[in-house]
């Protein structure tokens, strides 16, 4: 075995097995797109042998082909200590499979109050209908989460930072007390990816990513993944197969292409977002910038301790104003699209209101909230755009 390699090298080499890329005359750089449903065997004996050991060999299209296997293997290599990664047709599908693999009727789930809204909807509908009790908790609770444990607590779900309000959680602390009670830990790691936060190494049992975002990176693929620790691999595998979860080889190929440039893209998102966030923090129209790398962000000390970097998504709170004033700001922006999702090369601006979806903790702010995704444009152009938008906000506010 050679010397250990760094993450940037692993992003380039992971999942590129020679048997998957080699032809008669040499090896392709990129893995071919393997499309198949039916697999033909030369004999009944060969079919029976494949049926006994269907993993990572030609068996049936729903079990995957080299294109999907390569992506799964690459994502697993980015999480030291992980057993395997399973792929799903969306981030929500990945979240659902992770939760269902850890919970049974009568169990109790501790869900962070700052979670992605579709995660909350899934908990309040599907899990509730299955007789699973969901308790929402303060994202900044840390090790004190142990006070919420009951005899039925089976899993803790974390999202760090939170989707809208960006609280950073004490993940190692929560995992420490959870494992003392044999409680499964699940993390939505979409914001940081495995490049900026290695979840399994920090005590997470099931690490979820919406690969729709930074992994693919070009706003043209829907996909999710769950990377499992060895102790949670078999149950997740069984449930995934029973639900017939599958991603297309074409989408897997696009995700592999995105993965190769993840580091350079993510560092560019980080640099651009920090420049914009620091500028916003100095503007009189801004009351609060919620960026994990800024000391004013709740849980910043945990980001500083545990994370290797920050990505391009953050929020800010306007100083006063009404919804129409925020709308004047967003509608005036030229370089920011208005739309859901994030993680692509383009910048986005989205009006948000965390107030009605918080239940364990209350959310109060002095003004309207906006979530930004900072893309790969020149940050000075984005700042000029926001500067114009803030002037439109102030004009609209003064007319009130």
C-alpha positions in Angstrom: 0.0 0.0 0.0 1.4 3.4 -1.0 1.3 6.6 1.0 -2.0 8.2 2.0 -3.4 10.6 -0.5 -5.1 14.0 0.1 -8.7 14.8 -0.6 -7.9 16.8 -3.8 -6.2 13.8 -5.2 -8.9 11.4 -4.1 -11.5 13.4 -5.9 -9.7 12.7 -9.1 -8.8 9.1 -8.6 -11.8 7.7 -6.6 -14.1 5.3 -8.5 -11.8 4.9 -11.5 -11.2 1.2 -11.4 -9.1 -0.1 -14.3 -11.6 -2.8 -15.1 -14.3 -0.2 -15.5 -12.4 2.1 -17.9 -9.9 -0.2 -19.7 -10.5 -1.3 -23.3 -8.3 -3.4 -25.7 -6.0 -0.5 -26.6 -5.8 1.5 -23.3 -7.9 3.2 -20.6 -10.4 6.0 -20.9 -10.1 8.9 -18.5 -13.8 9.1 -17.9 -15.9 6.0 -17.1 -18.3 5.1 -20.0 -22.0 5.4 -19.4 -23.2 1.8 -18.9 -27.0 1.6 -19.7 -28.7 -1.7 -19.1 -31.8 -3.3 -17.7 -31.5 -7.0 -18.7 -28.2 -8.8 -18.2 -27.7 -11.9 -20.3 -25.8 -14.9 -18.9 -24.1 -17.7 -20.8 -25.6 -20.4 -18.6 -28.1 -21.1 -15.8 -25.1 -21.9 -13.5 -23.7 -18.4 -14.2 -27.1 -16.8 -13.5 -27.4 -18.7 -10.2 -23.9 -17.7 -9.2 -24.7 -14.0 -9.9 -27.9 -14.3 -7.9 -25.9 -15.4 -4.9 -23.5 -12.5 -5.0 -25.2 -9.6 -6.9 -23.2 -6.8 -5.4 -20.8 -4.9 -7.7 -21.2 -7.4 -10.6 -23.5 -7.6 -13.6 -26.9 -9.0 -12.4 -29.8 -6.7 -13.2 -30.0 -3.0 -14.1 -31.8 -1.9 -11.0 -28.8 -3.2 -8.9 -26.6 -0.7 -10.8 -23.8 -0.9 -13.4 -20.2 0.4 -13.3 -21.3 4.0 -13.7 -23.4 4.0 -10.5 -20.9 1.8 -8.7 -18.1 4.2 -9.5 -20.0 7.2 -8.1 -20.9 5.2 -5.0 -17.3 4.1 -4.5 -16.0 7.6 -4.9 -18.4 9.2 -2.4 -17.5 6.5 0.1 -13.8 7.1 -0.3 -14.3 10.7 0.7 -15.7 9.6 4.1 -12.9 7.7 6.0 -14.4 4.9 8.1 -17.5 4.5 5.9 -18.7 1.2 4.6 -20.6 2.2 1.5 -22.8 4.8 -0.2 -26.2 4.4 -1.7 -27.7 6.6 -4.4 -31.2 8.0 -4.7 -33.2 10.0 -7.2 -33.3 13.1 -5.0 -32.0 14.5 -1.7 -35.5 14.1 -0.2 -35.5 10.4 -1.2 -32.1 10.0 0.5 -33.3 11.6 3.7 -36.4 9.4 3.7 -34.4 6.2 3.3 -31.9 7.2 6.0 -34.8 7.9 8.5 -36.8 4.8 7.7 -33.8 2.6 8.0 -33.2 3.8 11.6 -36.8 3.9 12.9 -39.7 1.5 13.5 -43.2 2.1 14.7 -43.2 3.2 18.4 -39.7 4.7 18.1 -38.8 8.3 18.8 -36.8 10.7 16.6 -35.1 13.8 17.8 -35.1 16.2 14.8 -33.3 19.5 14.7 -35.6 22.5 14.6 -33.6 24.2 11.9 -34.0 21.4 9.4 -34.8 21.6 5.7 -38.6 22.1 5.4 -39.3 19.0 3.3 -37.5 17.0 6.0 -40.0 18.4 8.5 -42.9 17.7 6.3 -41.7 14.1 5.9 -41.5 13.7 9.7 -44.9 15.3 10.3 -46.7 13.2 7.7 -45.0 9.9 6.8 -43.2 9.2 10.1 -46.2 10.3 12.1 -48.5 8.0 10.1 -46.2 5.1 10.9 -46.5 5.7 14.7 -43.0 7.3 15.0 -42.9 10.2 17.5 -40.9 13.2 16.4 -39.5 15.7 18.9 -37.9 18.9 17.6 -35.0 20.3 19.5 -32.9 23.5 19.7 -30.0 23.3 17.2 -27.7 24.7 19.8 -28.5 22.2 22.5 -25.2 20.3 22.2 -24.6 17.5 24.7 -27.6 18.6 26.7 -29.7 16.8 24.1 -29.2 13.8 26.5 -31.9 15.4 28.7 -34.4 14.7 25.9 -33.6 11.0 25.7 -36.4 8.5 26.6 -36.5 4.8 26.4 -37.9 5.0 22.9 -35.3 7.4 21.4 -33.7 5.6 18.5 -32.3 8.4 16.3 -31.0 11.9 16.2 -31.1 14.0 13.0 -28.8 16.9 12.6 -28.4 19.5 9.8 -25.4 21.7 10.3 -25.6 24.5 9.4 -29.4 24.8 9.3 -31.0 25.4 5.9 -32.3 28.9 6.5 -30.9 30.2 9.8 -27.4 28.5 9.6 -26.9 27.5 13.2 -23.9 25.2 13.5 -24.3 22.2 15.7 -21.9 20.5 18.1 -21.9 17.3 16.1 -19.1 15.5 18.0 -20.7 16.3 21.3 -24.2 15.1 20.2 -22.7 12.0 18.7 -20.8 11.2 21.9 -23.8 11.1 24.1 -26.0 9.4 21.4 -23.6 6.5 21.1 -23.5 6.1 24.8 -27.2 5.2 24.5 -26.9 3.2 21.2 -28.9 6.0 19.4 -28.4 6.3 15.6 -27.0 9.6 14.4 -28.0 11.1 11.0 -26.6 14.3 9.4 -27.7 16.3 6.4 -24.2 17.2 5.1 -25.2 19.0 1.9 -23.9 22.4 2.8 -20.3 21.3 3.6 -20.1 18.1 1.6 -17.5 15.5 2.7 -14.8 17.8 1.5 -15.4 20.4 4.2 -16.8 18.1 6.9 -16.1 14.3 7.1 -19.2 13.2 8.9 -18.4 9.5 9.6 -15.1 10.5 11.2 -17.0 12.9 13.6 -19.4 10.2 14.8 -22.2 10.2 12.3 -23.8 6.8 11.4 -25.6 7.9 8.2 -24.4 11.0 6.2 -26.9 12.3 3.8 -26.2 14.7 0.9 -28.5 16.2 -1.8 -26.1 15.6 -4.6 -28.3 17.9 -6.7 -26.3 20.7 -5.1 -22.5 20.8 -4.9 -21.7 17.3 -6.0 -23.2 17.7 -9.5 -22.7 21.5 -9.4 -24.4 22.5 -12.6 -28.1 22.7 -11.7 -29.1 19.9 -14.1 -29.3 16.7 -12.1 -31.5 15.5 -9.2 -29.8 13.0 -6.9 -29.2 12.1 -3.3 -26.8 9.9 -1.4 -26.5 8.2 2.0 -23.0 7.2 3.2 -23.2 4.6 5.9 -20.9 3.6 8.8 -20.3 -0.2 8.9 -22.8 -0.7 11.8 -25.6 0.8 9.7 -24.8 -0.5 6.3 -26.8 -3.7 6.1 -30.2 -2.3 7.2 -29.9 0.7 4.8 -28.9 -1.7 2.0 -31.9 -3.9 2.6 -34.4 -1.1 2.7 -32.9 0.6 -0.4 -33.3 -2.7 -2.3 -36.9 -3.3 -1.1 -37.9 0.2 -2.2 -36.3 -0.3 -5.6 -34.3 2.9 -5.3 -32.3 3.7 -8.4 -30.5 6.5 -10.3 -29.9 6.6 -14.0 -26.4 6.0 -15.3 -26.6 9.2 -17.2 -27.2 11.2 -14.0 -24.5 9.2 -12.2 -22.0 10.1 -15.0 -22.9 13.8 -14.7 -22.4 13.6 -10.9 -19.0 11.9 -11.4 -18.0 14.7 -13.7 -19.1 17.3 -11.1 -17.2 15.4 -8.4 -13.9 15.8 -10.2 -14.1 19.6 -9.9 -15.7 19.8 -6.5 -12.7 21.2 -4.7 -11.9 24.0 -7.1 -15.6 24.9 -7.3 -16.3 24.8 -3.6 -13.2 26.9 -2.8 -14.3 29.4 -5.3 -17.9 29.5 -3.8 -16.3 29.9 -0.4 -14.0 32.8 -1.4 -16.8 34.6 -3.3 -19.4 34.1 -0.5 -17.0 35.4 2.2 -16.3 38.5 0.2 -20.0 39.2 -0.3 -20.9 38.3 3.3 -18.2 40.6 4.8 -19.4 43.4 2.5 -23.0 42.9 3.5 -22.0 42.9 7.2 -20.8 46.5 6.8 -24.0 47.9 5.1 -26.4 50.0 7.1 -29.4 48.3 5.5 -28.3 44.9 7.0 -29.1 43.9 10.5 -27.5 40.5 10.6 -25.5 38.2 8.3 -25.9 34.5 9.1 -22.8 33.0 7.6 -21.1 30.1 9.7 -17.6 31.5 9.1 -18.6 34.9 10.7 -18.4 35.1 14.4 -21.9 36.6 14.6 -23.4 33.3 13.4 -24.8 31.0 16.1 -22.5 28.1 16.6 -19.6 29.7 14.8 -17.2 28.2 17.3 -18.2 24.7 16.2 -17.7 25.6 12.6 -14.3 26.9 13.4 -13.4 23.8 15.4 -14.8 21.1 13.1 -15.1 22.3 9.5 -12.4 22.7 6.9 -14.2 25.4 5.0 -17.5 27.1 4.2 -19.6 27.0 1.1 -21.6 29.6 -0.9 -24.9 29.5 1.0 -25.9 31.9 3.7 -28.6 34.4 4.8 -29.0 38.0 5.9 -31.6 39.9 7.8 -32.6 43.4 6.6 -32.9 46.2 9.0 -36.6 46.7 9.2 -38.8 46.9 6.2 -41.8 45.0 5.0 -42.2 42.1 2.5 -42.8 44.6 -0.4 -39.4 46.2 0.4 -37.6 42.9 0.4 -39.3 42.1 -2.9 -38.1 45.4 -4.4 -34.5 44.4 -3.5 -34.7 40.8 -5.0 -36.6 41.9 -8.1 -34.0 44.5 -8.9 -31.1 42.0 -8.9 -29.6 41.3 -12.3 -27.0 38.6 -11.5 -29.1 36.6 -9.0 -31.7 34.2 -10.1 -34.8 33.7 -8.1 -35.4 30.0 -7.5 -35.1 27.0 -5.2 -32.1 24.7 -4.7 -28.5 25.9 -4.8 -25.0 24.6 -5.4 -24.8 25.4 -9.1 -22.4 27.9 -10.7 -25.1 30.6 -10.7 -26.0 32.9 -7.8 -29.5 32.8 -6.3 -31.6 35.0 -4.0 -34.6 33.7 -2.2 -37.0 35.4 0.2 -37.4 33.2 3.4 -39.3 33.3 6.6 -38.3 30.7 9.2 -40.9 31.9 11.7 -43.9 29.6 10.9 -41.9 26.4 10.7 -40.0 26.6 14.0 -41.6 24.7 16.9 -39.0 24.0 19.5 -37.4 27.4 19.3 -38.8 30.7 18.3 -37.3 32.8 15.5 -37.4 36.6 15.8 -35.6 39.1 13.5 -35.8 42.8 13.2 -36.5 42.6 9.5 -37.1 40.5 6.4 -34.7 37.6 5.6 -33.0 36.7 2.3 -31.1 33.6 1.5 -28.2 33.9 -1.0 -26.3 31.3 -2.9 -23.1 32.9 -4.2 -22.0 31.3 -7.5 -18.9 31.6 -9.6 -19.5 35.1 -11.0 -17.0 37.8 -10.1 -17.9 38.8 -6.5 -17.4 42.5 -7.3 -20.3 42.3 -9.8 -22.4 40.5 -7.3 -21.6 43.2 -4.7 -22.5 46.0 -7.2 -25.8 44.2 -7.9 -26.6 43.9 -4.2 -25.6 47.5 -3.6 -28.2 48.6 -6.2 -30.8 46.2 -4.7 -30.2 47.6 -1.2 -30.8 51.1 -2.6 -34.1 49.9 -4.1 -35.0 48.4 -0.7 -34.3 51.7 1.1 -36.4 53.7 -1.4 -39.3 51.2 -1.1 -38.9 51.3 2.8 -38.9 55.1 2.9 -42.2 55.2 0.9 -43.9 53.1 3.6 
